[in-house]
Amino acid sequence: MARVSVTYENHIAHVTLTRGDKMNALDREMFDAIVEAGQDVAASDARVCVLSGEGKAFCAGLDLASFAASGDGDPTARLMERAFGDTNRAQEVAMVWRRVSVPVIAAVHGVAYGGGLQLALGADVRIAAPGTKFAIMEMKWGLVPDMGGMALLPQLMRSDVLRLLTYTARPVEAEQALTWGLVTEIADDPLAAAMAIAEDIAQRSPKAIRAAKRLIDVSESEGRTEVLMAESEEQAKLIGKAEQMEVVMAQMQKRAPVFD
């Protein structure tokens, strides 16, 4: 059974987790399918991507029964392997969306637990339905987050909140998650809201949008000197060029811009 579908329309990529009968729980096949979907989007001409899950939940985390049944033996080699540059396969499930050069918007409903939360964290923006539950669930099983969460969570929330959620594995609803930084905004229909944002972004300068994502990535990982230089370098690639001038002319003529 297919684990993920990818569709393209009006420069928007829509990636859907399609294991709805299992609350989109992550098994090994789904790991591979999500990473492949991210690579597919990265190689496409999409200007923005929406990530969602079918059925009752965005993603309930790892399918523990599936992993137990696989009988892999000692997991150390699998965990320590850097199969995708700086990540192993499980980490790439989340981090592939940071490698995608265009914005990624996650539409989250039901639950986003453990690996499902870390998958959502890989998106640039998270839109959640009211009452959606989020949890750093790994401590429930005597584990720690290991799918990119600790590379992403400190950028979003205070250290004391991160520690509380990690130590207790306590689920929090979207309203609290919004206050603590896990959620960007709450919408009754998160997929519709995500698509509306995607449609807006798809009308913006594709080169400027990609430059903005690169620049934000630099700003979150480098020092002041590097960030200031990156600002200048990215702007120099845009200012006065054909695409930027088309944006200016479209604004002046009160029309939609046309990009090659």
C-alpha positions as CSV (number, residue, x, y, z in Angstrom):
1,M,0.0,0.0,0.0
2,A,1.3,3.5,-0.9
3,R,2.4,5.4,2.2
4,V,2.6,8.9,0.6
5,S,1.1,10.7,-2.4
6,V,2.6,13.8,-4.1
7,T,0.5,16.0,-6.4
8,Y,1.4,19.3,-8.2
9,E,-1.0,22.0,-9.2
10,N,-0.5,25.8,-9.8
11,H,3.1,25.6,-8.6
12,I,2.0,24.0,-5.3
13,A,3.2,20.6,-4.2
14,H,0.9,18.7,-1.9
15,V,2.4,15.8,0.0
16,T,-0.1,13.6,1.8
17,L,0.6,10.8,4.3
18,T,-1.8,8.1,3.2
19,R,-1.7,5.5,5.9
20,G,-4.9,6.9,7.5
21,D,-6.0,3.6,8.8
22,K,-3.0,3.5,11.1
23,M,-3.2,7.3,12.0
24,N,-0.2,7.7,9.6
25,A,2.1,5.9,12.0
26,L,5.6,5.7,10.8
27,D,7.0,2.3,9.7
28,R,10.1,1.7,7.6
29,E,8.3,1.9,4.3
30,M,6.8,5.3,5.4
31,F,10.3,6.6,6.3
32,D,11.4,5.8,2.8
33,A,8.3,7.2,1.2
34,I,8.5,10.5,3.1
35,V,12.1,11.0,2.3
36,E,11.5,10.2,-1.4
37,A,8.6,12.6,-1.5
38,G,10.8,15.4,-0.1
39,Q,13.4,14.6,-2.7
40,D,10.8,14.7,-5.4
41,V,9.5,18.1,-4.3
42,A,13.1,19.4,-4.1
43,A,13.7,18.3,-7.7
44,S,10.5,19.9,-9.0
45,D,9.6,23.4,-10.0
46,A,7.1,23.8,-7.2
47,R,7.2,27.2,-5.5
48,V,5.8,26.0,-2.2
49,C,4.8,22.7,-0.5
50,V,1.9,21.6,1.8
51,L,2.3,18.6,4.0
52,S,-0.7,16.9,5.5
53,G,-2.1,13.5,6.6
54,E,-5.3,11.7,5.7
55,G,-7.8,10.3,8.2
56,K,-8.0,11.1,11.9
57,A,-4.5,12.3,12.5
58,F,-1.5,14.0,11.0
59,C,0.9,11.4,12.4
60,A,0.7,9.3,15.6
61,G,4.5,8.7,15.6
62,L,6.4,5.4,15.2
63,D,4.5,2.2,14.5
64,L,6.2,0.4,17.3
65,A,4.6,-3.0,16.5
66,S,6.0,-2.8,13.0
67,F,9.5,-2.0,14.2
68,A,9.4,-4.8,16.8
69,A,8.3,-7.3,14.2
70,S,11.1,-6.4,11.9
71,G,13.7,-7.9,14.3
72,D,16.6,-5.7,13.2
73,G,18.9,-6.7,16.1
74,D,21.4,-4.1,17.3
75,P,20.2,-0.7,16.1
76,T,23.5,1.1,16.7
77,A,24.8,0.9,13.2
78,R,21.5,2.2,11.7
79,L,21.4,5.1,14.2
80,M,25.0,6.1,13.7
81,E,25.0,5.9,9.9
82,R,25.0,9.3,8.2
83,A,23.1,8.3,5.1
84,F,22.0,11.8,4.0
85,G,24.9,14.1,4.7
86,D,24.5,14.9,8.3
87,T,21.4,12.7,9.1
88,N,20.5,9.0,9.3
89,R,17.3,7.8,7.6
90,A,15.0,8.5,10.5
91,Q,16.3,12.1,11.0
92,E,15.9,12.7,7.2
93,V,12.2,12.2,7.6
94,A,12.0,15.6,9.2
95,M,15.2,17.3,7.9
96,V,14.5,16.6,4.2
97,W,11.8,19.4,4.4
98,R,14.5,21.8,5.6
99,R,16.6,20.8,2.6
100,V,13.7,21.5,0.2
101,S,14.5,25.0,-1.3
102,V,10.9,26.3,-1.0
103,P,8.7,26.9,2.0
104,V,6.9,23.9,3.5
105,I,3.6,24.3,5.3
106,A,2.3,21.5,7.6
107,A,-1.4,21.2,8.1
108,V,-1.8,19.3,11.4
109,H,-4.9,17.7,12.9
110,G,-5.7,15.0,15.4
111,V,-2.3,14.2,16.9
112,A,1.4,14.8,16.1
113,Y,3.2,12.6,18.5
114,G,6.9,11.7,18.7
115,G,8.2,11.2,15.2
116,G,5.0,12.8,13.9
117,L,5.8,16.0,15.8
118,Q,9.4,15.9,14.5
119,L,8.1,15.5,10.9
120,A,5.9,18.6,11.4
121,L,8.9,20.5,12.9
122,G,10.6,20.0,9.6
123,A,8.1,22.3,7.9
124,D,8.6,26.1,7.9
125,V,5.1,26.7,9.2
126,R,2.6,24.6,11.2
127,I,-1.1,25.2,11.0
128,A,-3.1,23.2,13.5
129,A,-6.8,22.4,14.0
130,P,-8.2,23.3,17.4
131,G,-7.6,20.6,20.0
132,T,-4.8,18.9,18.0
133,K,-2.5,17.2,20.4
134,F,1.3,17.4,20.3
135,A,3.8,15.5,22.3
136,I,7.5,14.8,22.5
137,M,6.6,11.2,23.2
138,E,9.9,9.4,23.3
139,M,10.3,9.4,27.1
140,K,7.2,7.3,27.4
141,W,9.2,4.4,25.9
142,G,12.5,5.2,27.7
143,L,14.0,7.0,24.7
144,V,15.0,10.5,23.6
145,P,13.9,12.4,20.5
146,D,16.1,11.2,17.6
147,M,14.4,12.4,14.4
148,G,15.8,15.9,14.2
149,G,13.7,17.3,17.1
150,M,16.7,18.5,19.1
151,A,18.1,20.4,16.1
152,L,14.7,22.1,15.6
153,L,12.9,22.5,18.9
154,P,15.4,24.9,20.5
155,Q,14.7,27.4,17.7
156,L,11.0,27.4,18.6
157,M,10.6,27.3,22.4
158,R,12.2,28.2,25.7
159,S,14.6,25.8,27.3
160,D,12.4,25.2,30.3
161,V,9.3,24.3,28.2
162,L,11.4,22.0,26.0
163,R,12.7,20.2,29.1
164,L,9.3,19.9,30.6
165,L,7.8,18.4,27.4
166,T,10.8,16.1,26.9
167,Y,11.0,14.8,30.5
168,T,7.3,14.2,30.9
169,A,6.1,13.1,27.4
170,R,3.0,15.1,28.3
171,P,0.6,15.9,25.4
172,V,-0.4,19.5,24.9
173,E,-3.3,20.8,22.8
174,A,-2.9,23.2,19.9
175,E,-3.8,26.2,22.0
176,Q,-1.0,25.6,24.5
177,A,1.3,24.6,21.7
178,L,0.7,27.9,20.0
179,T,1.7,29.8,23.2
180,W,4.8,27.7,23.5
181,G,5.9,28.0,19.9
182,L,5.2,24.6,18.4
183,V,2.3,25.9,16.3
184,T,2.3,28.9,14.0
185,E,-1.5,29.5,14.0
186,I,-4.7,27.6,14.6
187,A,-7.4,27.2,12.0
188,D,-10.7,25.2,11.9
189,D,-9.6,23.7,8.6
190,P,-5.8,23.6,8.7
191,L,-5.5,22.2,5.2
192,A,-7.6,24.9,3.6
193,A,-5.6,27.5,5.6
194,A,-2.3,26.0,4.5
195,M,-3.4,26.0,0.9
196,A,-4.4,29.6,1.1
197,I,-1.0,30.5,2.4
198,A,0.6,28.4,-0.3
199,E,-1.4,30.1,-3.0
200,D,-0.1,33.5,-1.7
201,I,3.5,32.3,-1.6
202,A,3.1,30.8,-5.1
203,Q,2.4,34.3,-6.5
204,R,5.6,35.7,-5.0
205,S,9.0,35.9,-6.7
206,P,10.2,32.3,-6.8
207,K,13.9,33.4,-6.6
208,A,13.2,35.8,-3.7
209,I,11.3,33.1,-1.8
210,R,14.1,30.6,-2.2
211,A,16.6,33.3,-1.2
212,A,14.5,34.1,1.9
213,K,14.5,30.5,3.0
214,R,18.3,30.2,2.6
215,L,18.8,33.4,4.5
216,I,16.6,32.4,7.4
217,D,18.5,29.1,7.6
218,V,21.8,31.1,7.8
219,S,20.3,33.4,10.4
220,E,19.4,30.5,12.7
221,S,22.8,28.8,12.5
222,E,25.5,31.4,12.0
223,G,26.9,34.4,13.7
224,R,26.2,38.1,13.1
225,T,29.1,38.6,10.6
226,E,28.0,35.7,8.5
227,V,24.3,36.7,8.6
228,L,25.1,40.3,7.5
229,M,27.2,39.0,4.6
230,A,24.5,36.5,3.6
231,E,21.9,39.3,3.5
232,S,24.1,41.3,1.1
233,E,24.9,38.3,-1.1
234,E,21.3,37.2,-1.4
235,Q,20.1,40.7,-2.2
236,A,22.8,41.2,-4.8
237,K,21.4,38.1,-6.6
238,L,17.9,39.6,-6.8
239,I,18.0,43.4,-7.0
240,G,17.6,44.9,-10.4
241,K,17.3,41.5,-12.1
242,A,14.5,40.6,-14.5
243,E,12.3,38.7,-11.9
244,Q,12.6,41.5,-9.3
245,M,11.8,44.1,-11.9
246,E,8.7,42.1,-13.0
247,V,7.5,42.2,-9.4
248,V,8.0,46.0,-9.3
249,M,6.1,46.5,-12.6
250,A,3.3,44.2,-11.5
251,Q,2.9,46.3,-8.4
252,M,2.8,49.5,-10.3
253,Q,0.4,48.2,-12.9
254,K,-1.8,46.5,-10.2
255,R,-1.6,43.1,-11.9
256,A,-0.3,39.7,-11.0
257,P,3.3,39.2,-11.8
258,V,4.3,36.7,-14.6
259,F,7.4,34.6,-13.9
260,D,9.3,32.4,-16.4
